[in-house]
Amino acid sequence: MCSLDELGYPETMAASGFEQEFAQHGVQWQHIVGDVQRLDRALARWHVSGSSFLTSGRDISRAEFDDFRDFYVLRALTLLWHPDKDVMRVVPISLWVDDGRVISYAAEPVEAFSQARKRLSDNPDWVVSPTRLVYYLLDELMTALFPFLDGLNERIARLEDEVFRSSRPGRVERRIFRLKREALRARRALASMRDAIAQLVRHWTTRSPHDPFYYMELYDHMIRHFDTVDTYRELVNSVLDLHLSNVNNRLNEIVKALTLVTTVLLPASLMAGLYGMNFDYIPLKHNHYGFFVVIAIICAISLAVYWIFRRRKWL
């Protein structure tokens, strides 16, 4: 295996990409970061333009697989969270593969490929073919999805706590709908990854019938990730139902309290209305203690109503 210096690339060039050669099995891997012109030069051997794959108006949040005569192209995705935000970032990674070379491209540095490079540098015998190299790259991308899924789980847990603690239901609803939208985006992205990897596995089994265990393991990992994000999406819906139920419970408590207060004060309102009528004769109208008697009656009736409510545990 050759180092960067042996290949003619200085170490400072690693920021924009790197090249590795697994000489024992004749496999070359060139990774390019953000330099489209360099990608075009690398793809010149196949007489294709890398920029046509990157700027053809396709949805970069979807994975794809295309099989050509001399090579195949796979667009994979890695998902990241913005720091301290409930907003997801989709970073597409494109791979061009033929019988002896793998060219990968990403618009920004991808931690999974740095991990894959270190892992394969320590174990060069693992790369027995371009197919096996692509398998290890995709396996690192699958592993890199775990922090994203853990972040989604943590955000759901924080939302559940906020549903019970927050006194601003409008703010909670906005966060729930934003996270629900991001979970749906993640599900859509992973669904496209699942379909693209299924096509890749079918391509591998028709071209290279060896190591079917590795192929199906990669597809199984993708299925588990898709099922996990689908479960989390259902959990977000459950948090929304919990929030709406909590809001309804609070509203019911408010209405209950207002109804009980109105009922307790109803005797006072009734007595005040009766003694406010302009009749010549009203009981106790000319009695020296009439006002105090009426107030005592009102208090007695209100206390009796309050006692009944407490007895029935309505308060």
Summary of the structure (lengths in Angstrom):
residues: 315
radius of gyration: 34.7
end to end distance: 79.0
largest distance: 117.5
contacts: 884
relative contact order: 0.08
helix: 63%
strand: 14%
